[in-house]
Amino acid sequence: MSFRTTAVETDRMPPGIPYIVGNEAAERFSFYGMKSILVVFMASYLHWMDGKGGKVISKTEAVEYYHQFSSWVYFTPLLGALLADIFIGKYRTILILSVVYCIGHAALACMGSYGNSGWWMFSGLLLICLGAGGIKPCVSAHVGDQFGKGNHHLLTKIYNWFYFSINFGSFFSTLLTPWLLEWYGPHWAFGVPGVLMAIATLMFWLGRNKFVHIPPAGKAFFSEVFSREGLIALCKLIPLFAFIAVFWSLYDQTGSTWVLQAEQMNLHFMGMHFLASQVQGVNPILVLLYIPLFTFVIYPALNRVFPLTPLRKIGFGMILMTASFTLIMMIQGWIDAGQRPSVGWQILAYVVITASEILVAIVGLEFAYTQAPKTMKSLVMSLFWLSVWGGNQFTAQVNHAISVPSAADQQFEAATLSLPTDWQTEPRNVVLPGYDGKPGTADDFVARCKSGGLDSIEIPDRKTFLEAAAKIESMSGDGFPLSVKGREALAGLKDQWGNPLVYDLIDSAHARISSAGPDKQRNTAWDLGVMIERASSDEPTSDQSWLARRKRELGIVEAVKPASGFTRKEFCGGQTKLEGAAYFRFFTWLVLGTTVLFIPFAMLYRPRTYLHD
């Protein structure tokens, strides 16, 4: 069957647009729904999927894996673009990879049913990377392909509506999916987005006779890419995409570090109680409000003052990104001081970062399409999305670099290989040889196992640490003492290797006492200490939540809070080298420096627009 290969001669919207917009809304529901719960799922749910004794993933590791996934989702657009532009065209590429996308969601929904959940998660995320990433440059370029000379003036409007559909879908999924995870568990939380992806695929197929199908360029693709015109276009755009990569490095943390920050805040705002993951739902609803506001009010008003070019819009967006992370850094500073600020402050940061998104993401998407030579549209769009890969890869590598492993956990994993098989069913204490590698010496650890896994460890010289913890607890009236006061109280206390004990206030519910440990070096896998948790005044999690029901199924009895209101957990390593406000300060300086460098680039850039006949 033959399809139309040239745009309809009209000054109105092309007939295939409703199918593309509807497809995008359903597809983004599936993607952002899955993504909104990914960090929380890895940190709090994954190790319960296969029964007792699953490996616990730390929050810093979860952030790293989240950004690794986010980065590779935006690397595979390059593969999808080459497949579309050279071999089979955009329509067939979108349809085939959408099926792969659906299979990926099905794999995530199968976690915990049979087999190893870690492998199901890896397989599902890999397939989603191929599907979601592969179709991304093709869909955004396919939108532009529907327009000709008579209606190309509507491109700005349709890209705004295209982005509107993205956020329409993501708004509902960001509210619904965390709720499904909380009460009905991972199978429903990952399964419902999979159903929406299947609907998106069907909707796209139904529009096949309405679309303009631009044929693949074949060998002509290489001729244009390596032509003088093609190389000049790429050399002009690639530096722009590098600047935009920094924007994505910060923006995509709204789904990782911002969620973890929200868990430390008071989640009541304007009479409502949010789940930490649901706060992300503020972003898409703001986008829905901002698109008409910017299109019909802000842009025309600024244009009367000076010409508002695409690059100027992007520059303003980078300035707003700096402001949003400055606010997040300030909020984290309050948390570091033991306060629990209202989540309303983070919602204010969303107000600012969403305006940045409108100015950078939407404008960058349209600008990339117009600057791409005709046979390179999908390729250039994939390079735009490659900036998201670069930004998330940078964030993932930062989190990997600041993560410190636990020497005790590493020794325990090695020890389990030689334990009798009954260690997974019977409580057992395992002596770990410690820093010197010799059991029976003063630096040994004791690993306490029950419920088929590592329950806790006892660190060497624990008496010293527990006495220090008791002193801090005695000073905690309405809250833990500030770091300065706590360190003064512990002045002179040292571990058995002569290292001073250091007190740190983490947030209103957590404080830490640590030392450099047997290697006498700070921030290594051998650091020792005790984390003190204060009983929260918030309402307890319902015993009808999925996690509570799952633990009862496994026969796990939650530890009763002691009468003192404090619980202690001894640790070895596992910390982060860049924590609290210092983490957000690093990224604030990064985007500020990038904004300063972007200004001369934007002044020197000379745009050239390419549109299909």
N, C-alpha and C positions, 0 to 999 in steps of 0.2 A: 504494500500500500504506500502511495506517495503522499508526502506532506508538503505544506507550503514552506518555501525557503526564502521568501522575501516578505517584508513587513506590509501589512494592510495599509493602503493609502487612505489615511483618515487623520483628522486633527483631534480625535478623541482617544480614550484609553483603548488599547488593543483587546480583542476578545478573550485572549488566554490569561489575562492578568488575574481574574478572580480565582482561577484554579491554582495559580502560583502562590497568591497571598494566602488562600485557605490551606494549601499544603505546608507553607512555611509556618503558619500558626500552630498546626498540629505537630509538625516536626520539632519545633522549638519547645513545645510543651513537653515532649518526650525527652529531649536533650537536657533542658534546664531542670526538669523534675528530677532526673537521675543525678545530675551534677550537684543539685542543691543539698543532697543528703550524703554525698560521697565521703566527705571528711568525717562527719559524725559517725557514719556507718563503719568506716575503717577503724576509728579510734574506740568505739563503744560496742559495736555489734558483731564484727567479723569473727572475733575469737570465740563467740558463743554458737556459731552456725554449725560446727561439726561436733558439738558436744563439749566435754570437759577438756581443759588443758590446751586450748588453742593459743597461738602466739599473740600476745598483746602488742598492738602497734601504738607507739607514743604519738602525741599530738604533733610533734615536729616531724616525725616520719610520715604521718598522715598528710600533713601540708606538702611535704616533698612529693609524695606519690600523686597527690591531687594535681599539682602543677606539672608533674611529668605527663600525666594523662592529658591535661589541658594543652600542653605544648604539642604532643604528638597528634592530637586531633587537628591541629592547625599546621602540621607538617604534611600530612597526607593530601591536602588540597593540591599540592604540587603534582602528585601522582594522578589525581583525578583530572586535573587540567590537561596534562599531557595526553591522557587517554581520550579525553573529549576533543581536544583541538587537533590531534593527529589522526586518531583511528576511528572512533565510533560516534562522535558528536555529543553534544551536551545532553540531549533528551535521553538517549540510551544509557549514557553513563549515570545519570541521576536515577533512572529506573532500576538498573542492575544493582548499584551500590545501596539503594534504599532497601532492597531485600536483604543484603548483607547486614545492614544497620538493624533491621528487625530481628535477625538471628542473634545479634549481639545482645539486644535487650532480653531475648528469651534466655540466653545463657546466664545473665545476671539474676533473672527470676528463678533459675534452677539451683542457686546456691543453697546449700543445706539440705537439698532433697536427696542427693546421693553423690558419692565421690568427694573430692577435696574442694572445699569452697574457695580456697585461694586460687586454685586453677580455674574454676568457673569464673571467678571475678576477672582474672587476667585475660582469659579467652574472650569474655564478654566485652571488656574495655578495649581489647585489641580490635575486635570486629567493629565496635562503635567508632574507633579511630579511623578505620578504613572507610566505613560507611558515611558517618557524619562529616569527616574531613574531606573525603573524596567528592561528595556532592556539593560542598560549600562554594567553591569558585564557579562551578557550573550553574548553580541556581542563581547567584547574584549576576552572572554574565547573561544567563538565559532571560532574566528580566529585561536587561537592556536590549537584547536581540529583538524583542517584540516591537521596538519603536523604529520608525523611519523618519524621513525629513519632515513629514507633515505634523508629527506629534512629538518630536524629540524635545520640545520645550516642556513636556510633561515629565521628563526624567527625574527632575528634582522632587516633584510631588510623589511619583511612584516609589522612589527610594525611601522617602519619608514614610509612606504607607507600608512599604516592605518592612521597614524597621518597626513600624507600629505593630504589624502582625507578629513579629518576633517577640515583642514584649507583651502583647496580648496573651499569647500562649504561655510565655514564661511566668507571667503574673499568677495565673491560676495554678500552674504546676508547682510554683514555689510555696504557695499556701497549702496545697493539697498533699504534696508528696511527703513533707516532714510529718504531717498529721498521720498519714498512712503508716509511715515507719514507726511512729511512737505507739500507735494502738493496734495495728494489724501486722506489723513486721515487714522484713525485707522482701518477701515474696510478692506481696501486694504493692509495696512501694516501688519496686523495680518492674513489676508486671504491668501496672497501669500505663506508665510511659511507653512500654512496648506496644500496647494496644493502640495508643495514639499514633505511634510511628507507622503501624500497619494502615491506619486510616489515612495518614498523610500520603503513603505510597499509592493507595487506591485513588485518592483525589487527584494526584498528579497524573495517573494513567487515564483518568476520565477526561482530562483536558488535552489529550494527545492530538485531536483533530482541530483544536483551536489555536495551538501554538505555531509560531514561526520556528522551523527547524533549520538552523544554520548548519550546513554540512561541514564535516571535518576538513581541514585544509590539507592534510596529507603532507607531501614533501614541501609544498609551498610554505608550510609553517616554518620550516628550518630556514628557507630563503628569506622570509621576513624577519625572523628573530636575529639572524646574523647579517642582515642588511645594515647599511649605515643608519637608516632611520630607526630600525628596531633596536640597535645597540645604544643609540643616543637616548631613546625613550627609557630603556632599562637603566642606563647609567644615571639618568635624572631621578628616576623613581626609587631606586634601591636605597639611597641615603634617606629619603623621606620615610620609607618603611622602617629604617633603623631607628629613627626618632620615635615613630609610632609604637615600636616594640617596647620602649620604656613605658609608654602609657599603659600597654596591656600588662606589663610586669606588675604594675600597681593595681590596675582596675580589677584584674581577676582574683586579687586577694579578698575581694568582697565575698567570695565563696569559700575562703579558707581562714585566713587570720582574722578577718572581721567576724566570722561566725564564732571562732574561739574567743574573741574578745567579748562578744555579746553574752557568752556563757558566764562571764565574770561580772556582768552588769545586772542591774535591777530591770527585769524584763516586763515590768508593768509600765504602761504609758497610755495616758488619756482613757483610763478605765479598762484597758485591754491587757491581756497577758499573752505574750508571744513566746513561741519556741525560738531558740537561738537561730535555727536555720530559716525560720519564717521571716525574720527581719529582712532578708534579701528580697522579699516580695515588695518592699517599698520601691526598689529600683524600677521594675517594669511599670508600675502604676505611675511613677513620676515621668517615665518616658512617654507614656500615653498622653499625659498632660503637657509635657514640654514640646512635643512635636508641633502641635498647632500653635502653641505660644511662641516658639522660636520662628516658625514659618511665617506667621501672619502679623506678629507684633514686634519681636526683638530684632529680627533681621531687617525688616523695612525701616525701623527706627534708626538702627545703626547705619544703614546705607545712606540715610539722609545726611549723616555726619561725615562719613568717609566711605569709599568703596570697600565692601566687605567681601574680599576674595576668599576662596576656599582655604588658602594657606594662612590667611589671617584668622579665620575661624579656628583652625587647628592650633594656632599659637595661643589664642585665648583659652582653648580647651586645656592646654598643658598648664597654663597658669592656674586654672581652677582645680586641676588635679593636685597641684602643689598645695593649694589651700585645703583641700579635703583631707590629705594625709597629715597636714599640720594639725588639723582638728582631731584626727584619730590618735596622733601622737600625744596630744594634750589629754585626751580621754584616758589613754593608757597610763599616763603619768598619775592621774587620780587613782586608778586601780592599783598601781604600784605602791601608792601611799596608803593602801588599805581601805579606800572608799568603794562604794558601789553606786556609781553614777547611774542615772536613769538612761535606759536605752534610747530615750528621746534625743540624747546628744549624738548617738550614732545615726539616728534617722536624719538629723541635721547634716551630718557628713554625707549621707546618701543624696540629700538635696543638691549638694555641691558637686559630688562626683558624677551624678547623672547628667547635670548640665555639661560637664566635661565630656561625657560619653557622646552626647548629641553633637558637640562641636568637633570631636575627633573621629569617632567611629563612623557615623553616618556620612559626614563630609568626606572623610578619607575613602570610604567605599565608593561613593559617586565619582570623586576626583580620580581614583585609580582607573575606573572604567573609561572615563573620557580621555585619559592620557594614554591609553593602550592602543597601539595599531590594530587594525580590524581583525587580523587572523590571530592576534595574541591576547584577545580579551580574557579568556579563561586563565591563561598563564599569568597575566599581570594580576588578576584577581587572586590567584593562588599565592603570588608573592606578597600581596597585601595581607592575606591570612597567615603567611609565613612569619609576618611580624608578631603575630600572636604566639606562634611557636617560640620565637626568640625570646619574647618577654617572659613567658611561663617557664621556659627552660632556664632562664637566668634566675628566676625566683626559686625554682626547684634546686638549682645548684647552690644558691645561698643557704637554703635550709639544710641541704646535705652537709655543707661545710661547717655549719654551726652546731650540728648534731654530734653529741658525744655518746659513744656506745657504753654499755655496761660490762665491765670485766667479769662480774659475778654471773650475769646472764650467759655470757660466752662460755664460762667454765661449766655452768650447769648444763647447757646444751651438749657439751662434750661428754659430761659425766653420764647423761641419760643413755648414751649408746652402750654403756657397760652395766646398766642397772638390770636387775631381774624384771621379768615382765609384769610382776604384780605391783610395781611401783605406781601404775596408773589406776589401781583399784584400792590399794591400801595406803593410809598415811605413812609417810616416811621422811626421815631427816637425812640429808645428804651433806657430808662435809666436803667443802671445796678447798683446794690447797692454797688459794690466795696468791699474793704477789710473788712470793718466793718459790711457788710451785711445789712446796713440800707440805703434806698434811701433818697435823699435830703441832703446828707452830702458832705463834701469836697472831698471825695475819690471816688465819683461816676464816672462811665464811661457813655458815650453816644454812642450807637451803631447806625450807620446810615445805613439803609436798602434801597436797590433799586434793581431792576431787579430780585426780588425773593430771595435775599440773603443778607448777610452781606457785605456791600460795604467798610466801614471803621469804625474805632472807634476814639472817641475823649477821650484822657486821661485826668485825673485830673491834675491841675496845668499846662495845656498845654501852657499857655502864656510864662512861664519860658523856656520851651523846644523850643518853636518856636523862641524866641528871641536868644537863643543860636544857633539855626540852621541858623538864619540870619547872625550871626557873622561869623560862619564857611563859609557860602556861600560867604561872602564879602572877605574872605581870599583866595578863590579858583580862581586863575587865570588860569593857564594851567592845574591845577588839584587840588584835595583836599589836604589840608596840611597834613603832616605826623602826626602820633598819638601824638608824643611828642609836636610838635608845637600847635596842636589843643587843647591839655590838658592845655598847658600854657595859651592859650587864654581864656579858660573857668574856669581858677582857681578862686575860690571864689564863683562861682555860685552853688546854692543849690536848691533842690526842697523843697516843703512845709513841708517835714518831716525832713529836715536837712541833707539829703544825698547829697554829691557832684555830680555834673554832670560830666560824664566821656565820653570823645571823643575817638572813634576808627575808624581808616581808614580800610575799608574792602577790597576794590580794587579800580581800577581807576575810577569806575562809582558809588561806594557806600561808604557812611560814616555813622556812627551811633553815636548818643548822647543818653546816658542812665543814669539811676540812680537806686538805690536799691529799690525804691518804698516804699509803706506804711508799708511793713513788715521789712524794713531796713536791708535786707539780699540780697547779690548779688547772681545772677544766680538762681533765683526762678521764679515761675509763676507770681509773682507780680512786677517784674522789669518793669520800665516804660521808654519810650524813643521815639525818632523819627529817622527814617531811611531817609537819604537824597540820592536821586538818581540824578546823573548828566547826562544830555542828551548825548547819545553816538554819536561819530563822524562816526560810521559805517553806511553802507547803511541800511535804514529801511527795515523791513520785508515786502515782497510784499503783497499787499492787495488781491492777488489771492491765497495765501497759504490757506490750509484747515482751520487753526485757524481763519484767518481773515474772510473767508466765513461763518464759523460757527457762529461767533459773529454777523455778519450782519443778519443771519437767526433768531437769538434770539433778534434782535432789540437793541443790545448793541452798544453804541457809545463810542469809545475810548476817554479817557480824552485828551484834548489838552495840550501839554507841555506849561508851563507858559513862559512868555518872558524872565524870569531870566535864563532859561535853567535848573532849578532844580525842582524836585518834592519831596514832603515830605509825609511820611506815618508813622502815629503814631502807636505804638505797646505796648502791655503788654505781657511780657514773650515771649515764642516761640523761644528763642535763643538756642545756643549750648554751652556747658561748655568747649569743646575742639575744637577750630576752627583754621583755617588757617594752618600755618606751624607746629604749635604744634601738630595737629592731625597726620600729616605724620611723625613727629619726634617720636611719640609714637610707631608707627609701625616699623620704622627703627630700633629703639633700640630692639624691640621685635625679629625681624628676626636676628639681630646681635647676641643677646644672644643665640638664638636657634642654630645658626651656631657653636658657640663655644662649646655648649653641644653635638652637633652631631659628632664632630671629635672623641672623645674617644669611642662613641657608634660604629662608623664605624670601628674603629680599632679592637674592640672586637668581632664584628659579624663574624660568621662562616657560609657561605652560603652552602646550599645543593639543588641541582637541581633535579626536578621531571618532566619527560616528558612522554606523552602517548606512548605506544609501537606501 
